[in-house]
């Protein structure tokens, strides 16, 4: 059944909650620079995540762990300058919030003041509740992240599906309800069974955004480089490629290279 969409001139945290209650799905994509963010915003995507996945797709690291708070602020400020409608959520990177709630607050305040972002996202449940409380008490909106949490990859040891066992599934459900109670405005669920994700979405009043969590949640998020086919090495089951920019762009670059070598570029019309 189609749902009548409200015309939001600017997406806020409250807009997302309204979308959930109205049965309207939420679209979310990553972006890390001005040009890409401008295109995502122009396309009408609701939420732009300045993800710590920049560590992978922008800097070439194997994990998200190496990226720093300063680097996240740089990427986020570039994105914010491009955006007129979307809600911009910024990941707090590894090491900026886990050990000390005061450090978590300082990190969140830096993101908000120096980048102009609209909210922060942090990974984890009950184990970081004091950091979440401290950030929320300062008036900074928080998006949670449960399931596969890439900042804990060395603890998990693998990127396989999480919460398949009953005990972990139960903890995830409890953590989601805790995050709502603390005041988080939304939660990302990454790479968990679709049935569990749907149960979580029904158990809370805040939006649940899935990545590899099935269609029974309130919205979806993908890494933009993956869904546009800008790489040809990452092909998980949950990824749908909407373009093959790797082929298009490498072809264009090769054509440019050949034209320069042959002296075909520039031609008479392309010079002064």
QUIWO-V831498 format. One record per backbone hydrogen bond with DSSP energy under -0.5 kcal/mol. CO is the residue of the C=O (numbers start at 1). NH is the residue of the N-H. If there is no record, write none. Layout:
CO,NH + CO,NH
This chain:
6,8 + 7,9 + 12,16 + 13,17 + 14,18 + 15,19 + 16,20 + 17,21 + 18,22 + 19,23 + 19,24 + 20,23 + 23,25 + 26,220 + 27,47 + 28,222 + 29,49 + 33,37 + 34,38 + 35,39 + 36,40 + 37,41 + 38,42 + 39,43 + 40,45 + 41,44 + 46,87 + 47,29 + 47,49 + 48,50 + 48,89 + 49,31 + 49,51 + 50,91 + 51,54 + 52,55 + 53,56 + 53,57 + 54,58 + 54,59 + 55,61 + 56,60 + 64,67 + 68,72 + 69,73 + 70,74 + 71,75 + 72,76 + 73,77 + 74,78 + 75,79 + 76,80 + 77,81 + 79,82 + 79,83 + 80,83 + 85,11 + 87,48 + 87,89 + 88,118 + 88,119 + 89,50 + 90,121 + 91,93 + 93,96 + 100,104 + 101,105 + 102,106 + 103,107 + 104,108 + 105,109 + 106,110 + 107,111 + 108,112 + 109,113 + 110,114 + 111,115 + 111,116 + 111,117 + 112,116 + 119,90 + 120,143 + 121,92 + 125,128 + 126,129 + 128,132 + 129,133 + 130,134 + 131,135 + 132,136 + 133,137 + 134,138 + 135,138 + 135,140 + 136,139 + 139,141 + 141,120 + 142,185 + 142,186 + 143,122 + 144,188 + 145,124 + 146,190 + 147,149 + 148,150 + 149,152 + 150,153 + 152,155 + 152,156 + 153,157 + 162,193 + 165,169 + 166,170 + 167,171 + 168,172 + 169,173 + 170,174 + 171,175 + 172,176 + 173,177 + 174,178 + 175,179 + 176,180 + 177,181 + 178,182 + 179,183 + 179,184 + 185,207 + 186,144 + 187,209 + 188,146 + 188,190 + 189,191 + 189,211 + 190,148 + 191,162 + 193,197 + 194,198 + 195,199 + 196,200 + 197,201 + 198,202 + 199,203 + 200,203 + 200,204 + 207,187 + 207,209 + 208,210 + 208,218 + 208,219 + 209,189 + 210,221 + 211,191 + 212,192 + 218,26 + 219,210 + 220,28 + 222,30 + 223,226 + 223,227 + 224,228 + 225,230 + 225,231 + 226,229 + 227,242 + 227,243 + 228,245 + 229,246 + 233,235 + 236,239 + 239,241 + 240,242 + 244,248 + 245,249 + 246,250 + 247,251 + 248,252 + 249,253 + 250,254 + 251,255 + 252,256 + 253,257 + 254,258 + 255,259 + 256,260 + 257,261 + 258,262 + 259,263 + 259,264 + 259,265 + 260,263 + 267,270 + 268,271
